[in-house]
Structure formats: structure tokens, C-alpha cells
Amino acid sequence: MFRSVVRWCALTGLVTALVTGLAPTDPAASRHRDRLPTCPRGEASVTAPTEPAGRYARKACRAAGRILESGVRLDRMRDRATPSGYHHLGAGTGDEWRGVTGRIGIVDGAVRRNTYDFVAGRFMVKRDVGGGSIAWLEAGWAETGWANAGRQRIYTFDTNSHTWQFYDQYALKPGDKVWLDLHTDGDNVWQAWLWWNNRWNLLTAQRLPVGSRAYVEQYVEVHVDPSRPARVVVPPVTVDNVQLRPAEGGAARYWRDDVDTQVGDLAQQRAGGFCLNWVTRYDTWTAGDCASRRSPRRRR
């Protein structure tokens, strides 16, 4: 199940759309949002979450600010692993879990305006549903060349809508660190949460043909527009405190080397100028330019 999905598309037959509005929510999943108050504006949290994400968490709320929807299709980006092309650095589980949570650092990826460059740090839950199709939900931050280039933004992407959802109410800056959570309560509705303003903010809830457990990914991704080859400088992105929710229920546990884990070809990524550094396999790591690689100080 290691990243067999051709998730981003090739620039052949590319379609682009930008729409301002509210993120679409599957009607069957609407109760997860409708029961929550609207999230007030606030600042990025500097303290760790005090309890697991979920609609019963203290002060839990739902995102309701301006959302930019992007229908950019990039089907075969990952087929290229050269400096002009697609790079993904991280890991995926070889077995199924009920969710994932962790912290991702924000950097300035020097993405070029009016290009299909992008840099992203994200978590994903997914399942192969047959017929060459993958169902998934992902959440993280991204900096893209086609939507407000130069800004890092919280986003989600799901296979119900097949669009990026950028959440403008969360003002990010390089140096910030954000906690994200993806999980299901066992009802096949997968939820994406952001720890912001010292409360859990529900970004989206989607009923997906994934079931009550899924394969999990944690990745830093870089894409360089092949029509405009160049080096996109990516300072090291730090990912830490990554925990998995067991499929059978119970408390989350750190993603360590006793978890069935699959990683990509690191030599191929180094050839493209990007390095992955496992500080603690697999819950603490960095990814970015090889020349500027450094190890983070572990925090718990």
C-alpha cells in the first residue's frame, strides 16, 4: 500500500479553478460540523494539545472563515523524481490504523508565482478501493504557485470533492508549528482537525469508502513545475510527536520502528537535492534541502 496512488496529476489535461466559499461537506457527515460552534479567530498555539481531537474535546469548534477552493489537477507529478518534478519524503504504514496526530513545522519554500510549484507538509489516511482508485483524506500546510504564492496556508484535500481547500482564517508564518489530527470515531466519517488558539478546530468531516481503519502517511512534498525548471529551496521541515490511533481502539501510541513502516528510495531523493533525516524512527524527522539539513531538538 506504499503510496501506490497517483495522487497529484500530470500537467497533461490540467484543469484549474479557484472558488471562494465554504468547504463542501458530505451530508452524511454534516452532524460532525453542525453540532460545533464556529471557531473564533486567534493565534497559532504554542503549547501542545491538552486532550485528543474530537467533537467532545473542550472548546472544540469548526472552521468557518474564508476558504479558497482549488481544482488544480496534477495527476502524474510523482512519476518524476528529478530537480524539476515531484519529490515526496516521509513514510507510510504497512498496516491499518484509526488515525494519526502530530506536529509539522512551517517553512518558506520560495515557491514561484504563477507556476505549478508547491511545497507541503501533511498527514493522510487512505485505502485502495479497487479499480485503480484510492479514497483518501489529507490535511497539512501548503505553499503553492497558483494560489496566493508566497503564503503558507492550512489545507485539506479529499476524494469526495477532489479539490484543495485552503483555510484563510489561520494565518501562518515561517517558524510556526501546527498540530494536526486525522481520525474516525468508527463510523466511516474521517475528520481533519487543527490545534489552533488552544482549541481543536474541525476543518472537514468526510464520509469516505475507507471504513473504520486506514493506511496512514506522513510526508513532506515538493513539486517543481516541469515547464519552468528551477531549484526550489526548501529549508528543513520538522515533523515530530507523530502518534497513531490503534485500529482496535485505545490510546494513541508513538510511530516507532516496531510499526510496520514503508519508506521510499532515499538515494533517489538525494539525487534530486532533497534529504530525509530520521531523528527517531518514525515519529521525529526532518526533510528538505540536503545542504541545509539539521536535526531538531526533540520535544515531548
Sequence and secondary structure as in RCSB ss.txt:
>XXXX:A:sequence
MFRSVVRWCALTGLVTALVTGLAPTDPAASRHRDRLPTCPRGEASVTAPTEPAGRYARKACRAAGRILESGVRLD
RMRDRATPSGYHHLGAGTGDEWRGVTGRIGIVDGAVRRNTYDFVAGRFMVKRDVGGGSIAWLEAGWAETGWANAG
RQRIYTFDTNSHTWQFYDQYALKPGDKVWLDLHTDGDNVWQAWLWWNNRWNLLTAQRLPVGSRAYVEQYVEVHVD
PSRPARVVVPPVTVDNVQLRPAEGGAARYWRDDVDTQVGDLAQQRAGGFCLNWVTRYDTWTAGDCASRRSPRRRR
>XXXX:A:secstr
 TT S  SB STT    EEEE     GGGHHHHHTS B     B  S  SS  STTSTT EE  S EEEE    B
TGGG  SSSSEEEEEEEESS EEEEEEEEE       TTSS EEEEEEEEEEEEETTEEEEEEEEEEEESSSSTT
  EEEEEETTTTEEEEETTS   TT EEEEEEEE SSSEEEEEEEETTEEEEEEEEE TT S BEEEEEEEEE  
TTS        EEEEEEEEEETT S  EE  TTS EEE  HHHHHHTTEEEEEEETTTEEEEEEGGG        
